[in-house]
Amino acid sequence: MYGMETKEDNLYIYLVSSIQGYVFTDDKLKTGSGSCSPVRLILKKDDHKFVEYKEPLDGMELNKSLKELFPEKYYKWLQSIQTLKTY
């Protein structure tokens, strides 16, 4: 998690979601495909019930999507991550 803020009745949580798959090959567990993406998670402030989970769009829409989903300070930070630029 790299940030959190409260807006009206909601808690906005900004984090990086990492998913890793595994496969058995020759009776050995090996890493398979995976992904890593910035995420905006919204919960109700009072009871922390789920409201929304959103990842940015990819390809040509990535930059615009990041700007819409994240506050300016996190948007700038995400833009500075070299690996994300090839996302």
GIPERA-V535215 format. One record per residue. N is the residue number from 1. SS is DSSP state (helix for helix, strand for strand, loop for the rest). PHI is phi in radians with two decimals (* if undefined). PSI is psi in whole degrees, -180 to 180 (none if undefined). Layout:
n->N ss->SS phi->PHI psi->PSI
n->N ss->SS phi->PHI psi->PSI
This chain:
n->1 ss->loop phi->* psi->133
n->2 ss->loop phi->-2.05 psi->-1
n->3 ss->strand phi->-3.12 psi->161
n->4 ss->strand phi->-2.72 psi->144
n->5 ss->strand phi->-2.66 psi->158
n->6 ss->strand phi->-1.90 psi->132
n->7 ss->strand phi->-2.30 psi->122
n->8 ss->loop phi->0.88 psi->-118
n->9 ss->loop phi->-1.73 psi->12
n->10 ss->strand phi->-2.09 psi->153
n->11 ss->strand phi->-1.91 psi->118
n->12 ss->strand phi->-1.72 psi->122
n->13 ss->strand phi->-2.03 psi->128
n->14 ss->strand phi->-1.95 psi->121
n->15 ss->strand phi->-2.58 psi->174
n->16 ss->strand phi->-1.92 psi->124
n->17 ss->strand phi->-1.66 psi->129
n->18 ss->strand phi->-2.15 psi->127
n->19 ss->strand phi->-2.18 psi->132
n->20 ss->strand phi->-2.28 psi->128
n->21 ss->strand phi->-1.67 psi->156
n->22 ss->strand phi->-2.32 psi->151
n->23 ss->strand phi->-2.37 psi->153
n->24 ss->strand phi->-1.67 psi->124
n->25 ss->strand phi->-2.30 psi->123
n->26 ss->loop phi->0.94 psi->45
n->27 ss->loop phi->1.07 psi->21
n->28 ss->strand phi->-2.14 psi->139
n->29 ss->strand phi->-1.43 psi->124
n->30 ss->strand phi->-2.25 psi->155
n->31 ss->strand phi->-1.26 psi->142
n->32 ss->strand phi->-1.94 psi->-144
n->33 ss->strand phi->-1.33 psi->160
n->34 ss->strand phi->-2.77 psi->175
n->35 ss->strand phi->-2.63 psi->160
n->36 ss->strand phi->-2.52 psi->128
n->37 ss->strand phi->-2.62 psi->145
n->38 ss->strand phi->-1.22 psi->147
n->39 ss->strand phi->-2.41 psi->144
n->40 ss->strand phi->-1.96 psi->121
n->41 ss->strand phi->-1.97 psi->131
n->42 ss->strand phi->-2.06 psi->128
n->43 ss->strand phi->-2.16 psi->155
n->44 ss->strand phi->-1.19 psi->135
n->45 ss->loop phi->-1.13 psi->-40
n->46 ss->loop phi->-1.33 psi->-41
n->47 ss->loop phi->-2.13 psi->4
n->48 ss->loop phi->1.03 psi->27
n->49 ss->loop phi->-1.28 psi->146
n->50 ss->strand phi->-1.11 psi->135
n->51 ss->strand phi->-2.04 psi->-50
n->52 ss->strand phi->-2.77 psi->146
n->53 ss->strand phi->-2.20 psi->126
n->54 ss->strand phi->-2.47 psi->132
n->55 ss->strand phi->-1.92 psi->152
n->56 ss->loop phi->-1.22 psi->155
n->57 ss->loop phi->-1.21 psi->162
n->58 ss->loop phi->-1.89 psi->-175
n->59 ss->helix phi->1.14 psi->-137
n->60 ss->helix phi->-1.14 psi->-20
n->61 ss->helix phi->-1.58 psi->-4
n->62 ss->helix phi->-0.99 psi->-55
n->63 ss->helix phi->-1.04 psi->-48
n->64 ss->helix phi->-1.07 psi->-42
n->65 ss->helix phi->-1.14 psi->-42
n->66 ss->helix phi->-1.04 psi->-43
n->67 ss->helix phi->-1.12 psi->-35
n->68 ss->helix phi->-1.32 psi->-33
n->69 ss->helix phi->-1.52 psi->-30
n->70 ss->loop phi->-2.09 psi->146
n->71 ss->loop phi->-1.05 psi->158
n->72 ss->helix phi->-0.89 psi->-44
n->73 ss->helix phi->-1.13 psi->-36
n->74 ss->helix phi->-1.39 psi->-35
n->75 ss->helix phi->-1.03 psi->-47
n->76 ss->helix phi->-1.10 psi->-41
n->77 ss->helix phi->-1.12 psi->-45
n->78 ss->helix phi->-1.09 psi->-38
n->79 ss->helix phi->-1.14 psi->-28
n->80 ss->helix phi->-1.41 psi->-11
n->81 ss->loop phi->-1.42 psi->114
n->82 ss->helix phi->-1.03 psi->-42
n->83 ss->helix phi->-1.15 psi->-28
n->84 ss->helix phi->-1.23 psi->-29
n->85 ss->helix phi->-1.14 psi->-21
n->86 ss->loop phi->-1.79 psi->9
n->87 ss->loop phi->-1.07 psi->none
